[in-house]
Every structure is written in structure tokens, then in C-alpha cells.
Amino acid sequence: MSEVDTVRDLIAVVLLLAGAFLCLTAGLGLVRFHDVLTRMHAGTKPQVLGILLIMIGGAIRLEGWSATWMLLLVAVFQMLTAPVSAHMISRVAYRRRHVRRDLLLVDELRTGEAADRLYRGDEPADAPPEEPARALLESRRDEGTLPPA
Amino acid sequence: MTAVYWAAYVMLGGGALLTLVRLARGPSLLDRVVATDVLLVIISAGLAVYAALARDPTVVPVLVVVSLLAFVGSVSVARYIGGMLMSSAGDGQDVGLPEAAEEQAARAAEGEQR
């Protein structure tokens, strides 16, 4: 157990505290935000910046090349994999309509046919199709429980 | 030094607890995937903070394992949810979930009765 005595230790401790604070903001954002994409926005803060700050702080404090290389490996790995998993999760979230489309300002994936026309059975309760009544009628017609108009 | 310990661990623990709240409440599976991802990152951050503050490099290899695990877990669950969608028509837009055969039969019977 060593104390903070030099400027180097002070820098390391400040970096560690900043990283820990980013983890707290991630938790707050996950609880407070309202759909998958905004929660991912909050959750990615410690995934990249927080881990980087903490790894730099740890490398300064640990003072050994083996530990430093391993911390560098973790940081590089996080920065390589975070975009991949974020892309896959957000793609599935958009397709399964776990996105509040009424809150989007720009929606470039959306085309005429891709408008929310049908009930698919797995929508979150706060993001129904546009014009819910007509959508329900058309969904029923598509599945054949109502005669076509 | 004790104050630094307390501040770091309280912030990390608060973040982990709030993430657990989202993991328990999260309305969809994807919210839970995101929450699990963030929880694993916070766990690895906590291990790294411990290693740095106690100058104890023995937990550093665990960090590599935890970060690998987070990536593999979130990608495989996302692939799994994506596989639940039916084969897409057009420009990658899904056409909905596959229906169970019993459900389709029940719907057809209901249609005949009307």
C-alpha cells in the first residue's frame, strides 16, 4: 500500500478518478435515457474514454513493462471491438424498432416502404407504428383475419 | 489516500448499481445486452483501479479476459436476436418475427369461423 507522494502519482490518481466518474455517468445515462440508441450513447463513455483514462492511470501507477503492455492490449482491444458490437446492437435495434423514431431528427435508413406500417408483435410499448389504427387494420388484412378492403 | 479509495469505489459501485437497475428493468433484450456490456466494462475498470491503487499487477491478466468476454457476449446475443428476424426482403428491412405453427393454425381457424 503506497501513498501519493509524487506528481506522477497525483496525475495517475486524477486519471483514475476521472475514469471512475465516467463509469458513474454511464450508469446514470443507462437509467435515465429512453431507448436503446441513447442508452448505447451513454454506455459507450466508459467503454472507450473511461477505460483509456483508467489504463493510463494504471500504467503510470504500476511501473512495470509487462503490466503496461497488458493494459495497452486491453485499451486497444476495447477500441477495436466497441464499434463492432455497437454497430451490431444498433442495427438489430433499428430493425426490431426498439428506437423512438418520433424523437429522431434525421432518419436516413428510412424509405417509403420502410415506414412503420405494420404491427410485428415485438414493438416496445412507447413506439407504436405511425397511425396505429390503420396499421392494426392492415396487419389484420395481411395475415388474413380480415377480408381485403 | 483513503479519500481517493472511497471516491473511486463509490463512483464505480454507483455506476454498477445503476447498470444493474437497467439490467433488471430494461424493457427489451437489447437494453439488457447494452447494460451487460457496460457492467462488464465497469467491472474491468474496477479491477484496474484496484490494481493501480494497491500497486498489485496480479489482476491485470483478468482485464484481458473480461474485455474479451464482453465483446463475445454482446456480439453473440446481438447475432442471436438478429437471427430471430425472418429473412429480409428488399434493402435489408425485416418482415417480422417467424410465427409458431400453432399460432398460424389458430389464426387460420379463427379466420374460417368469421
Interface residues (C-beta under 8 A of the other chain):
Chain A: M1 S2 E3 V4 A12 V13 L16 L17 G19 A20 F21 C23 L24 T25 A26 G27 L28 L30 V31 V36 R39 M40 G43 P46 Q47 G50 I51 I54 M55 G57 G58 I60 R61 L62 E63 G64 S66 A67 M70 L71 L73 V74 F77 Q78 T81 V84 S85 M88 I89 R91 V92 A93 R95 R96 H98 T111 E113 A114 L118 R120 G121 D122 P124 A125 E143 G144 T145
Chain B: M1 V4 A7 A8 Y9 M11 L12 G14 G15 A16 L17 L18 T19 V21 R22 P27 S28 L30 D31 V33 V34 A35 D37 V38 V41 I42 S44 A45 A48 V49 A51 A52 L53 A54 R55 P57 V60 P61 L63 V64 S67 L68 A70 F71 S74 V75 A78 R79 I81 G82 L85 S88 G90 D91 G92 Q93 D94 G96 L97 R107 A108 E110 G111 R114
